């Protein structure tokens, strides 16, 4: 198993756990789209989702060679910054359930693991290569990550719409 294969497996676990966090913790338990105070958190969730869609698709179907590897690392950095801002927003607006707090702790570990593995792979394989986005595939992992990309895109659009709706309600 290569470093990138390991990274993709961790990313799949991360995506599955993120889906649980969204569906169970955010939608069912906290009912965030219906909470008048949740606009900022929903905007951050939407932004993070819009970053995860290209991460899932990008790692599923492309090699990020040369300067493109730095672009991927920039997307990772942006996602991490949004996640940190989200953690602050959550602590300022609501008390997280035990389940959500535990899920967030595990997601923090899987984020660090998949990012470290991808960045290590990029440093060894992709950054030294001539700049190009090269088509590739990773079998079932590519398909799973593509499904996750669709799911996170839909979730991000839902969160953006909910945040917009809450802003309109607040303005009335």
Beta strands, then each sheet from edge to edge (+ up, - down):
strand 1: 62-65
strand 2: 132-135
sheet 1: 1+ 2-
end
